[in-house]
Amino acid sequence: MSQLIILRHGQSLWNLENKFTGWTNIELSTQGVKDAHIAAQEIKHTGIDIDIAFTSVLKRAVDTLHIVLDTLHKNRIPIYKSWRLNERHYGALQGLNKKETTLQFGEEQVNLWRRSFDTLPPLLDLDDPRLPKFDSLYQGIDDLPRAESLHTCQLRVLPYWHTHIFP
């Protein structure tokens, strides 16, 4: 029987600073590195043998995965990276402090952006350097988001799930 482990990256520097991160490629904090080692030990205790791994292209996710696999002596298994597994794109909220954003726009609006299935956060402007199209990680990829709702994030991830992970 196949088993699936879904693991979130360890704490990033922007998680520590309470900032919206989205697709911004931020490093793990010291605590994030510890989180990854703790996750590896928890996985080890389950007895699950990892034979393949999938990750986003974001450094914090890739680094978390490598720490886990190194700790488990599984660093030679196949690893598949895809931008389709990136976390949700927070658009123009990326880099903003969550508390300050709540004070500026109100708790109701921020909760709508964060928790509503269909409401997009504010879009990045077409010339904003934070747009994925300006990042070499995404060269040659069309239709990259300027922001994502939970619904549009789902529409991005599910095809990859069905064609690559589930089989």
N, C-alpha and C positions, 0 to 999 in steps of 0.2 A: 504494500500500500504506500502510495506517495504521500508525503507530508510537506506542508508549506510553512515557512517561517516568514512573517512580515515584520521587518525591523525598521524603525525610524532611526535616522541619524542621531548621533549624540548631540549634546548642546553645542550650538554654534556661538561665535562671538556676538552675533546680532541677537540670538535668543537671550544671551546674557544681558544685553543692553535693551531688551524689550522692544526690538525693532521688527517691523514687517520685513521678512526676508525674501520670500518667493524665489525667483530665479537668480537673485544676486548670489554670486559664487563666493561664499564666506567660509572661512576656516572654522574648524572645531575649536572650542575653548579647551582649557586644561580639563575642565569637568567633562566636556564632550569626549575627550580621549578616555577618561576614566569610565564614562558611560559605556563606551564601546567594549572595553575590557570586561566590565560587569556583564554586559549582554552576552559576550562570548562564554563566560563561565556559566551563565544561565542555560545557554544552548547546550553546552557540554553536559550539564546535569540531566538534560532531557534524553540524552543518548541518540538524538537524531543525527544521522550521518549526512552531511551536506555534500552534494555531488555536482551542483550547478548553482550559479548565483546571477541575479539580475540586479542592476542598480541604475539610478539616474546618472546623468553626466556631471552633476553638481559635486564639487570637491568634498563637501561635508559628508555626503552619502558614500562616495567612493572611498574616502579615508576611513569612515566607520566600517565599511565592508572589509577593507584590507586589514584593519586591526583585528576584527573578528576572525577572519580566515587565518591570519598569521598566528593568532592565539590558539586556534584549533588545529594548527598544522595542516591547513587545507588550502594553502595558497597556490596550488597547481590545478585547481578545478577550473572549468570554463567559467568566465565572467562575461556577461553581456551587458553593455551600457547603452542606454537609450534616453534621448531627451524626452521621449514620451512618458518616462517614469519620473520626470522632474515633479517637484511639489507644485502646488497651485501658484500661478503667476498673479501677484498682488498689484500689478500695474503701477500707477503713480503713488501707491501707498508704500512701495518698497523703499526701505531706508528711513521711513518715518517712525518715530517713537509711538508705540501703541497708546500709551497714557495721554501724551500730548495730542495725538490725533483724536482721541475720544473727547478731550476738553474742547478742541476746535470744532468738531462736527457733531458731537453729541453721541451718547452711548447707543441710542436707538439706530442712528445711521451707521455707525461703525459695526454694530452687531448685524445689521442688514448686509453690509459688505462682506462680513466674515462668515455668517452662518446661513444666509439665504441660499437656496439652491440655484436660483436664476439671476440674482442681482450681481452685476459686474462691479468690481471696485473701479475707481476712476482710471480711465485709459491713459497710457503713456502717450505723449505727443509723438507724431511721426518722425520728428528729428531728435527725440530724446536719446542720449547716448546709452541709457539703460535698456533700450530695446534689444531683444535677442538678435535681431538681424545685424547688429553692429558687433556681435561677439563671435570670435572665430569658432567657438564650439558649435555654432549653428549654421555655418556656411553651407550653402546649397540646399537649405531647407526652406520651403515656401510656407506661407500661411502661419507664421509664428505669431503667438498672441501678444497683444498690447496690455492685456489683463484677462483674468479668467474668473468666471463664477464657478461654483462647485459643479454645475452642470457641464459647462464647456471643458472643465478639467476632466470630468468623467468621459466626455466624448473623445478626448485626446488619449486617455490611458486605456480604455476598454479594447480598442482594436489591437493594441500591442499585447494585452492580456490574452485575448482570444487566439492570436496567431503565434505568439512566442512562448508565453509562460504556461498557460493551461495545458497545451499539448505535452 
